Amino acid sequence: MKNFALLFAIAIAATFGLVFGTMEAASALSWNWSYSATGITASGTFTTNDTPDDLGFYQILEITGTRNGEIITGLQPTGTPIPGNEPSSIDNLISLNAQQLTGEGFGYSTSVGNYSSPFFASFLPTPSYLEVFSVPPLIPGSKNLGAEDSELPISFSATINHRP
């Protein structure tokens, strides 16, 4: 009986080892992204989760890059607006679909204290990508874009680079 219990324990341990030992850890995708317009050049990399949602969108987890020479210092937290563009919250989603960004887009800060939020403007007569760019002083509230801020059409693209 002792041998049976020992063999049973070994069999269970081996089964768990085979099943759980071969499971891959959660991984991520690395993307190259860029957008441009007259006077605007932005590019860098995203890290996203590796599984899209039901609509084909991946969650952006990290961002690096530059915008007009300013180093991107951080991704705006999902569900919050970039400063100066309240109350428009971002969702940090990206897709390989023809429409790569949602209407909420993604947001980031730069090394000199500016903020940017590229998004897909489906409300326009000809839907396209726009970038909201806010510069200090940042004025919270609804009608908060000052003379130093902008909302301009951009050309946007992103492709999966590799799995980090």
C-alpha positions as CSV (number, residue, x, y, z in Angstrom):
1,M,0.0,0.0,0.0
2,K,2.9,2.4,0.8
3,N,4.3,1.7,-2.7
4,F,0.9,2.4,-4.3
5,A,0.6,5.8,-2.5
6,L,4.2,6.7,-3.4
7,L,3.6,5.8,-7.1
8,F,0.3,7.7,-7.1
9,A,2.0,10.8,-5.6
10,I,4.8,10.5,-8.3
11,A,2.3,10.2,-11.1
12,I,0.3,13.2,-9.8
13,A,3.5,15.3,-9.5
14,A,4.7,14.2,-13.0
15,T,1.3,15.1,-14.5
16,F,1.3,18.5,-12.9
17,G,4.9,19.0,-14.1
18,L,4.0,18.1,-17.7
19,V,0.8,20.2,-17.7
20,F,2.0,23.3,-15.8
21,G,5.7,23.0,-16.7
22,T,4.9,23.5,-20.4
23,M,2.6,26.4,-20.0
24,E,4.1,29.6,-21.4
25,A,4.2,32.6,-19.2
26,A,2.1,35.6,-20.4
27,S,3.9,37.4,-23.1
28,A,3.7,40.7,-24.9
29,L,4.0,42.1,-28.3
30,S,6.4,44.9,-29.5
31,W,5.0,47.3,-32.1
32,N,6.6,50.1,-34.1
33,W,4.4,53.1,-34.5
34,S,4.6,56.5,-36.1
35,Y,2.5,59.4,-37.1
36,S,3.1,62.7,-38.9
37,A,1.5,65.9,-40.3
38,T,2.8,69.3,-41.3
39,G,5.1,70.2,-38.4
40,I,4.6,66.9,-36.5
41,T,6.8,63.8,-36.5
42,A,6.2,61.2,-33.8
43,S,7.5,57.6,-33.6
44,G,8.5,54.9,-31.2
45,T,7.5,51.5,-29.9
46,F,4.6,50.1,-27.9
47,T,4.5,47.0,-25.7
48,T,1.0,45.4,-25.7
49,N,-0.6,42.3,-24.3
50,D,-0.5,39.4,-26.8
51,T,-4.2,38.7,-27.1
52,P,-6.6,41.0,-28.8
53,D,-10.1,41.7,-27.5
54,D,-13.2,40.7,-29.4
55,L,-12.8,43.7,-31.7
56,G,-9.1,43.0,-32.5
57,F,-7.6,45.6,-30.2
58,Y,-4.5,45.0,-28.0
59,Q,-4.0,46.9,-24.7
60,I,-0.9,49.2,-24.8
61,L,1.1,48.7,-21.7
62,E,4.3,50.8,-22.3
63,I,5.4,53.4,-24.8
64,T,8.8,54.8,-25.9
65,G,9.8,57.2,-28.6
66,T,9.9,60.9,-29.5
67,R,7.6,63.6,-30.7
68,N,9.3,66.5,-32.6
69,G,12.5,65.7,-30.7
70,E,10.9,65.5,-27.3
71,I,11.4,62.2,-25.5
72,I,8.2,60.4,-24.6
73,T,8.4,59.9,-20.8
74,G,5.2,57.9,-20.1
75,L,1.9,56.4,-21.1
76,Q,-1.2,58.2,-19.8
77,P,-3.1,55.8,-17.5
78,T,-6.1,54.1,-19.2
79,G,-9.4,55.7,-18.4
80,T,-8.0,59.2,-17.8
81,P,-7.6,62.2,-20.0
82,I,-4.3,63.8,-20.9
83,P,-4.0,67.0,-19.0
84,G,-5.5,69.8,-20.9
85,N,-8.0,67.6,-22.7
86,E,-10.5,66.9,-20.0
87,P,-12.9,65.1,-19.9
88,S,-11.9,63.0,-22.9
89,S,-10.4,59.8,-21.4
90,I,-8.1,57.5,-23.4
91,D,-8.3,53.7,-23.7
92,N,-4.7,52.9,-24.9
93,L,-5.9,50.4,-27.5
94,I,-4.2,49.5,-30.8
95,S,-5.2,47.1,-33.6
96,L,-4.0,45.6,-36.9
97,N,-7.4,46.5,-38.4
98,A,-7.7,49.2,-41.0
99,Q,-8.9,51.5,-38.1
100,Q,-5.9,51.0,-35.8
101,L,-7.0,53.4,-33.0
102,T,-10.4,53.9,-31.2
103,G,-12.1,57.2,-30.7
104,E,-10.5,57.4,-27.3
105,G,-6.9,56.7,-28.6
106,F,-3.8,56.6,-26.5
107,G,-2.0,59.3,-24.6
108,Y,1.5,60.1,-23.5
109,S,3.7,62.8,-21.8
110,T,7.0,64.2,-23.1
111,S,10.2,65.3,-21.4
112,V,9.3,69.0,-21.5
113,G,5.8,68.6,-19.9
114,N,3.7,68.4,-23.1
115,Y,1.0,65.8,-23.7
116,S,-0.3,64.1,-26.8
117,S,-3.3,62.0,-27.6
118,P,-3.7,60.5,-31.1
119,F,-7.2,59.0,-31.8
120,F,-9.6,58.0,-34.6
121,A,-12.2,60.7,-35.2
122,S,-15.2,58.7,-36.5
123,F,-17.4,61.8,-36.0
124,L,-15.8,63.7,-38.9
125,P,-17.5,63.8,-42.3
126,T,-14.5,61.8,-43.6
127,P,-13.3,59.8,-40.5
128,S,-9.6,60.1,-39.9
129,Y,-6.9,60.3,-37.3
130,L,-6.4,63.4,-35.2
131,E,-3.8,64.4,-32.5
132,V,-4.7,66.5,-29.5
133,F,-1.5,68.2,-28.3
134,S,-1.6,70.1,-25.0
135,V,1.1,72.4,-23.7
136,P,1.5,74.1,-20.3
137,P,-0.3,76.0,-18.9
138,L,-2.8,73.1,-18.8
139,I,-6.3,74.4,-18.3
140,P,-8.8,71.7,-17.0
141,G,-12.4,71.7,-18.1
142,S,-14.5,71.5,-21.2
143,K,-13.3,74.2,-23.7
144,N,-9.7,74.0,-22.5
145,L,-7.6,74.1,-25.7
146,G,-5.6,77.3,-25.5
147,A,-3.7,79.1,-28.3
148,E,-0.7,77.0,-27.6
149,D,-2.6,73.7,-28.0
150,S,-3.8,71.9,-31.1
151,E,-6.0,69.3,-32.6
152,L,-4.7,68.4,-36.0
153,P,-5.2,65.7,-38.7
154,I,-2.4,63.1,-38.8
155,S,-1.3,60.0,-40.7
156,F,-0.9,57.1,-38.3
157,S,0.4,53.6,-38.6
158,A,1.6,50.8,-36.4
159,T,2.9,47.3,-37.0
160,I,3.9,44.4,-34.8
161,N,7.6,44.2,-34.6
162,H,8.2,41.1,-32.5
163,R,7.6,39.3,-29.2
164,P,10.0,40.7,-26.6
